[in-house]
Amino acid sequence: MTTRYQSAHLLVLSLTGIFAIDRLLKILASHIIEKEFIFQWLMFGRYENPGIGFGWELPALLVVPLVGAVVVALSLWWLKLWRRHERAIVLWGVGLILIGALNNYIDRVYFGYVVDYFNFNGTGVWNISDCNIIVGGLLVLRWWRRQGN
């Protein structure tokens, strides 16, 4: 097995693990753990988020197909980047955005909202998927800037 394929397996395994941890935390927040403080500034519990991010709200009839289309587009883009042997930074970036969008999409389809579980001192509610999307976006932006764009 070549190094490239070992790296690909590690990447896919890592992304799958991050996806699974987020799903597990959503289940814990939804069914097992009541809202409680982890630290003085961080509360863990179930928060229903009907918006699409940063407080933006769209009608549910638009959000589900829109996010579904984004998940499909990201999947196709990731495969294209993989086939072109692109750098790890962009594969990680697009992969993180993809698993974040997919995980939140699953919530939207099943519940009609996204399950968030971290509340940072009342400033907003988050989940790992939200962090994945932001970090992935920053990685893609860095890769894009290095491409000379």
C-alpha positions as CSV (number, residue, x, y, z in Angstrom):
1,M,0.0,0.0,0.0
2,T,1.5,3.3,-1.0
3,T,1.8,6.4,1.2
4,R,-0.9,8.2,-0.8
5,Y,-3.5,5.4,-0.1
6,Q,-2.4,5.2,3.6
7,S,-3.0,9.0,3.9
8,A,-6.4,8.7,2.1
9,H,-7.4,5.9,4.6
10,L,-6.3,8.0,7.5
11,L,-8.2,11.1,6.2
12,V,-11.4,9.2,5.6
13,L,-11.1,7.4,8.9
14,S,-10.5,10.7,10.8
15,L,-13.4,12.4,9.1
16,T,-15.6,9.5,9.9
17,G,-14.5,9.6,13.5
18,I,-15.3,13.3,13.8
19,F,-18.7,12.7,12.2
20,A,-19.4,9.9,14.6
21,I,-18.4,12.0,17.7
22,D,-20.7,14.8,16.6
23,R,-23.6,12.4,16.1
24,L,-22.9,10.9,19.6
25,L,-22.9,14.3,21.3
26,K,-26.2,15.1,19.6
27,I,-27.7,11.9,20.9
28,L,-26.3,12.6,24.4
29,A,-27.7,16.1,24.4
30,S,-31.1,15.1,23.0
31,H,-31.8,12.0,25.1
32,I,-29.5,11.5,28.0
33,I,-27.9,14.6,29.5
34,E,-29.9,17.5,30.9
35,K,-28.4,21.0,30.3
36,E,-25.5,21.4,32.6
37,F,-22.3,23.5,32.9
38,I,-19.1,21.9,31.8
39,F,-17.1,25.1,32.7
40,Q,-18.4,28.4,34.1
41,W,-18.5,29.7,30.5
42,L,-19.7,26.6,28.7
43,M,-23.0,24.8,29.0
44,F,-23.8,21.4,27.4
45,G,-27.4,20.5,26.5
46,R,-29.9,20.3,23.7
47,Y,-30.6,23.5,21.7
48,E,-32.9,23.5,18.7
49,N,-31.5,25.7,16.0
50,P,-34.0,26.3,13.1
51,G,-31.5,28.8,11.4
52,I,-28.8,28.0,8.9
53,G,-26.0,29.7,10.8
54,F,-25.1,32.9,12.5
55,G,-28.7,33.6,13.2
56,W,-29.8,33.5,9.6
57,E,-33.2,32.0,9.0
58,L,-34.7,30.7,5.8
59,P,-38.0,28.8,5.3
60,A,-37.7,25.1,6.0
61,L,-39.0,24.4,2.5
62,L,-35.9,26.1,1.1
63,V,-33.3,24.9,3.6
64,V,-33.6,21.2,3.2
65,P,-33.2,21.0,-0.6
66,L,-30.6,23.8,-0.5
67,V,-28.4,22.1,2.1
68,G,-29.0,18.7,0.3
69,A,-27.7,20.2,-2.9
70,V,-24.7,21.7,-1.1
71,V,-23.8,18.2,0.4
72,V,-24.0,16.6,-3.1
73,A,-21.9,19.4,-4.6
74,L,-19.3,19.1,-1.9
75,S,-19.1,15.4,-2.3
76,L,-18.5,15.7,-6.0
77,W,-15.9,18.5,-5.5
78,W,-14.1,16.4,-2.9
79,L,-14.0,13.4,-5.3
80,K,-12.7,15.6,-8.1
81,L,-10.0,17.0,-5.9
82,W,-9.0,13.5,-4.8
83,R,-8.7,12.3,-8.4
84,R,-6.6,15.3,-9.2
85,H,-4.2,14.5,-6.3
86,E,-4.8,17.8,-4.7
87,R,-3.0,18.8,-1.5
88,A,-4.1,17.5,1.9
89,I,-5.1,20.9,3.1
90,V,-7.9,21.2,0.6
91,L,-9.0,17.6,1.0
92,W,-9.2,18.2,4.8
93,G,-11.0,21.5,4.3
94,V,-13.6,20.3,1.9
95,G,-14.0,17.1,3.9
96,L,-14.6,19.0,7.1
97,I,-17.2,21.2,5.4
98,L,-18.8,18.1,3.9
99,I,-19.2,16.2,7.1
100,G,-20.4,19.3,9.0
101,A,-23.0,20.0,6.4
102,L,-24.1,16.4,6.2
103,N,-24.4,16.0,9.9
104,N,-26.5,19.1,10.2
105,Y,-28.5,18.1,7.1
106,I,-29.4,14.8,8.8
107,D,-30.8,16.7,11.8
108,R,-32.9,19.0,9.5
109,V,-34.4,16.0,7.6
110,Y,-35.3,14.1,10.8
111,F,-36.1,16.9,13.3
112,G,-36.8,20.0,11.2
113,Y,-33.9,21.8,13.0
114,V,-30.3,21.4,13.8
115,V,-29.4,20.0,17.3
116,D,-26.7,22.2,18.8
117,Y,-25.3,21.3,22.2
118,F,-22.6,23.9,23.2
119,N,-23.6,27.2,24.7
120,F,-20.7,29.6,25.1
121,N,-21.7,31.9,27.9
122,G,-25.0,32.8,26.2
123,T,-23.2,34.1,23.1
124,G,-24.5,31.4,20.8
125,V,-25.1,27.7,20.4
126,W,-22.8,25.5,18.4
127,N,-22.0,21.9,17.6
128,I,-18.9,20.2,16.2
129,S,-20.4,20.4,12.7
130,D,-20.5,24.2,12.9
131,C,-16.8,24.1,13.9
132,N,-16.0,21.7,11.1
133,I,-17.6,24.1,8.5
134,I,-15.7,27.1,9.8
135,V,-12.3,25.3,10.1
136,G,-12.8,23.6,6.7
137,G,-13.7,27.0,5.1
138,L,-10.5,28.5,6.5
139,L,-8.5,25.6,5.2
140,V,-10.0,25.9,1.7
141,L,-9.5,29.7,1.7
142,R,-5.8,29.2,2.6
143,W,-5.4,26.6,-0.1
144,W,-7.2,28.9,-2.6
145,R,-4.9,31.9,-1.7
146,R,-1.8,29.7,-2.2
147,Q,-3.1,28.9,-5.7
148,G,-2.6,32.5,-6.6
149,N,-6.3,33.5,-6.5
